[in-house]
Amino acid sequence: MQEVLKNNSTILNNRPIILFDIDWTLVNGINYTHSDSFKYIFDRVFGLKNINVYDIRPHGMTDLQIISEILKINNLSSEFTKSNSDLAISLMGEYYIKNSEKEFVTLMPGVINLLNTLKKYGYLMGILSGNIEKVGKQKVAAANISHYFCFGAFGDMSVSRADLVDFAEKDMQKNGFNATKKQFIIIGDSVRDIDCAKKSKLSSIGVATGSSTLENLKIAGADLAVSSLEDIDNIMKLITALDK
């Protein structure tokens, strides 16, 4: 990720800052290497074989929450989980990086046009993803869009997705940007993305290209729900309305 607007406090002053989810928002979420990385750590670290993470409806969860929920339903203690989580995350990242070359990461419709438009008008962009950092950054790099994003928060930073907002703010400020989390707008495909925004009193845009329907995104409280990121007119209309 590159720092395209670093230290430009004039540009960032009270302007919206856009945080994107990754899977089913920026890129196609079908990724067998990511799924296999879960199976690998459940076997290698926790002694659990043939685990299917989709049994717990994981869409929108952080990877750390997925691990926690799987271990919980397999009756492993929270103490055991905590003592092994760092090793699990490390091995998961290593497995994904080692095996991800076989994955063909494709962008969701409208992504490049929206990213170019936001960049054109000087909006700072970051990532807020449930993927662990190594996996998330590798997916974004494989899709050739890393250069649009200047900071991020990822699913190995907390079990709770809502906590990632604070981590994103810290990473943004650590990278020299004079801004706060109250400027964030979250864009994601899951009702959990919308819930994350609501818990931090942030605006959100739901995109019905993943696990949640347009109606469910509206019910969850998205400020705007669109069928895809191709609906750039309505997306930019909301963002510019918040650009005061």
Residue, then its C-alpha position, 0 to 999 in steps of 0.5 A: m500500500q502506498e502513501v499517496l496523500k501523506n501529510n496533506s492536512t489541507i486535503l484531508n481536513n474534514r473530508p470523507i475517507i473511504l474504507f473498503d472491505i476486500d472479499w466480494t466488495l473489491v475482489n471476487g471472494i471465491n478463494y480456495t487458498h484462503s479456505d485451505s489456510f483455515k483447514y491447515i491451521f485447524d489441523r496443524v495447530f488445534g488438531l481439528k481435521n476436515i473443518n469447513v468454515y462455511d458451517i458457521r456462516p462466516h461472511g463479514m467476520t474477522d478471520l480471528q472471529i472465524i477461528s474463535e467460533i470454530l474452536k468454540i463449537n469444537n469445545l476447545s477452551s478460550e485459554f487454549t485458543k488465546s495461547n495458540s492464536d498468534l501461532a495460528i495467524s502466523l502459519m495461516g499467513e505463511y500458508y497463504i503467501k506460499n500457495s496463493e500463486k495458483e489463485f486468480v484474483t479478479l476485481m468486482p464490477g465497477v471497482i477500477n472506475l470508482l477507485n480512479t474517480l475517488k483518487k481523481y477527487g483527492y479522497l484518501m482510501g484505506i482497507l477495513s477487512g476481516n482477512i488477516e493482514k498478510v492475506g488481505k494485502q496479498k489479495v489486493a496486490a494480486a488484483n493490482i490495486s494496492h497503490y490506491f490504499c494508504f492504510g488499513a486494518f485487518g482481521d488478525m487485529s481483533v475478534s470484533r470487526a467493530d474494533l478495526v475502526d480504531f485500528a484503521e485510525k491508528d494506522m492512518q495516523k501512524n502513516g502521517f495523515n492528519a485525520t480522525k475516524k469520524q471521517f470514515i465511510i465504510i463500503g462493504d457487502s455484508v450486514r456486518d460491514i454496516d453494523c461495524a459502521k453503525k457501532s462507530k457512528l459512521s456512514s456506510i455504503g452496502v454493495a449487494t455483490g456478496s453475502s447480503t441482499l440489497e434489502n438486507l443491507k437497507i434494513a441493516g441501516a446502510d446510508l446507501a445500498v447499491s447493486s454493485l460498485e458500478d452505481i458510481d453516480n449514487i455512490m459519489k452523490l453520497i460521498t460528495a454530500l458528506d464532503k463539507 
